[in-house]
């Protein structure tokens, strides 16, 4: 089923479509939110709230060719940021130990060779947008186009932000004694 068909079914209040969304996206959304918050209970609450917000706002969603999941990730990201502000958590508590490096991706391979705690601390020093790009690209595994939709930016802007984030991350890790 295409995203367009799924959205049409959601707008028609099809219960099976809601179950399909949950089955299709729950694990990935939870993983993304957990890597932001570092808190299992908070992550479960945010994912739950994401689906609630989806139900409340599905009539305002317009399909423009961007993946439907980009819209869900944007909702989840915004809710996670708000939840962390409320609980006074920082986005530095990123759980990257569960990330398996992609064989063909040198950036992820380098990140996998770094101590997870050092990487958490270095990520915490990036800007919020740079951290989000790194998490979406290398932890959640989204393409530049998908990240662009989530962050409401162009793919070129995401590529530039990714380049700057990785360069900054490299400098931060170098200062900590990693090559």
C-alpha positions as CSV (number, residue, x, y, z in Angstrom):
1,X,0.0,0.0,0.0
2,X,1.4,3.4,-0.9
3,X,1.6,6.4,1.5
4,X,-1.1,8.1,-0.5
5,X,-3.5,5.2,-0.1
6,X,-2.6,4.9,3.6
7,X,-3.4,8.6,4.2
8,X,-6.7,8.3,2.3
9,X,-7.7,5.4,4.5
10,X,-6.6,7.3,7.7
11,X,-8.7,10.3,6.6
12,X,-11.6,7.9,6.1
13,X,-11.2,6.8,9.7
14,X,-10.3,3.2,8.7
15,X,-9.3,1.3,11.9
16,X,-7.2,-1.1,9.9
17,X,-5.2,1.8,8.5
18,X,-4.4,3.0,12.1
19,X,-3.2,-0.5,12.9
20,X,-1.1,-0.5,9.7
21,X,0.6,2.7,10.7
22,X,1.4,1.4,14.2
23,X,2.7,-1.9,12.8
24,X,4.8,-0.1,10.1
25,X,6.4,2.7,12.2
26,X,6.3,2.0,15.9
27,X,9.7,0.3,16.3
28,X,11.5,2.9,14.2
29,X,9.8,5.8,15.9
30,X,10.4,4.4,19.3
31,X,14.1,3.9,18.5
32,X,14.5,7.4,17.1
33,X,12.8,9.0,20.1
34,X,14.7,6.8,22.6
35,X,18.0,7.8,21.1
36,X,16.9,11.4,21.7
37,X,15.6,11.0,25.2
38,X,17.5,8.1,26.6
39,X,14.4,7.3,28.6
40,X,12.2,4.2,27.8
41,X,9.0,5.5,29.5
42,X,9.3,9.0,28.1
43,X,9.9,7.5,24.6
44,X,6.8,5.3,24.9
45,X,4.8,8.3,25.9
46,X,6.1,10.4,23.0
47,X,5.4,7.7,20.5
48,X,1.9,7.3,21.9
49,X,1.4,11.1,21.8
50,X,2.7,11.0,18.2
51,X,-0.1,8.7,17.1
52,X,-2.7,10.7,19.0
53,X,-1.5,13.9,17.3
54,X,-1.6,12.0,13.9
55,X,-5.2,11.1,14.6
56,X,-6.1,14.7,15.6
57,X,-4.3,16.3,12.6
58,X,-4.7,13.7,9.8
59,X,-7.4,15.8,8.1
60,X,-4.9,18.7,7.8
61,X,-2.2,16.5,6.2
62,X,-1.8,16.9,2.5
63,X,0.2,14.4,0.5
64,X,2.8,16.3,-1.6
65,X,5.0,13.3,-2.5
66,X,7.1,13.4,0.7
67,X,7.0,10.1,2.6
68,X,4.2,10.0,5.2
69,X,6.8,8.8,7.8
70,X,8.6,12.2,7.4
71,X,5.5,13.8,8.8
72,X,5.3,11.3,11.7
73,X,9.0,11.8,12.5
74,X,8.5,15.6,12.6
75,X,5.7,15.2,15.0
76,X,7.7,12.8,17.1
77,X,10.7,15.0,17.1
78,X,8.8,18.1,18.2
79,X,7.0,16.1,20.9
80,X,10.3,14.6,22.2
81,X,11.9,18.1,22.4
82,X,8.9,19.4,24.3
83,X,8.9,16.4,26.6
84,X,12.6,16.7,27.3
85,X,12.2,20.4,28.1
86,X,9.4,19.5,30.6
87,X,11.5,16.9,32.2
88,X,14.7,19.0,32.0
89,X,16.6,16.2,30.2
90,X,19.3,16.9,27.6
91,X,19.6,15.4,24.2
92,X,23.1,14.4,25.0
93,X,21.8,11.1,26.5
94,X,21.8,9.4,23.1
95,X,22.0,5.6,23.1
96,X,24.2,4.9,20.2
97,X,25.5,1.5,21.6
98,X,22.7,-0.2,19.7
99,X,23.6,1.2,16.4
100,X,25.2,-1.2,14.0
101,X,27.5,0.5,11.5
102,X,26.5,0.4,7.9
103,X,29.3,-1.3,6.0
104,X,29.4,1.2,3.2
105,X,29.1,4.3,5.3
106,X,32.5,5.6,6.5
107,X,30.9,8.2,8.8
108,X,28.9,5.5,10.7
109,X,32.0,3.2,10.8
110,X,34.1,6.0,12.4
111,X,31.3,6.7,14.9
112,X,31.1,3.0,15.8
113,X,34.8,3.0,16.7
114,X,34.4,5.7,19.3
115,X,33.4,5.0,22.9
116,X,29.6,5.5,23.2
117,X,30.0,7.9,26.1
118,X,32.5,10.1,24.3
119,X,30.2,10.2,21.3
120,X,27.2,11.2,23.5
121,X,29.2,14.0,25.0
122,X,30.4,15.2,21.6
123,X,26.9,15.0,20.1
124,X,25.6,17.1,23.0
125,X,28.0,19.9,21.9
126,X,26.5,20.1,18.4
127,X,23.7,22.4,17.6
128,X,20.2,21.0,17.9
129,X,19.8,20.8,14.1
130,X,23.2,19.2,13.6
131,X,22.4,16.6,16.2
132,X,19.0,15.9,14.6
133,X,20.7,15.4,11.2
134,X,23.2,13.0,12.6
135,X,20.6,11.0,14.5
136,X,18.2,10.9,11.5
137,X,20.8,10.1,8.9
138,X,23.1,7.7,10.8
139,X,21.1,6.3,13.6
140,X,17.6,6.2,12.1
141,X,19.0,5.5,8.7
142,X,17.0,8.0,6.7
143,X,18.1,9.4,3.3
144,X,19.0,13.0,2.9
145,X,15.6,13.6,1.2
146,X,13.7,12.0,4.1
147,X,15.6,14.1,6.6
148,X,14.9,17.2,4.5
149,X,11.2,16.5,4.8
150,X,11.3,15.8,8.5
151,X,13.3,19.0,9.1
152,X,11.4,21.1,6.5
153,X,14.6,22.0,4.6
154,X,16.0,21.2,1.2
155,X,18.1,18.1,0.6
156,X,21.1,20.4,-0.2
157,X,20.7,22.2,3.1
158,X,20.7,18.8,4.9
159,X,23.8,17.7,3.1
160,X,25.6,20.9,4.1
161,X,24.4,20.6,7.7
162,X,25.5,16.9,7.7
163,X,29.0,17.9,6.4
164,X,29.3,20.6,9.1
165,X,28.0,18.3,11.8
166,X,30.4,15.5,10.9
167,X,33.3,18.0,10.6
168,X,32.4,19.5,14.1
169,X,32.0,16.0,15.5
170,X,35.4,15.0,14.2
171,X,37.0,18.1,15.8
172,X,35.3,17.4,19.1
173,X,36.4,13.8,19.1
174,X,39.9,14.7,18.1
175,X,40.1,17.0,21.1
176,X,39.1,14.0,23.2
177,X,42.0,12.0,21.8
178,X,40.3,10.1,19.0
179,X,41.8,10.1,15.5
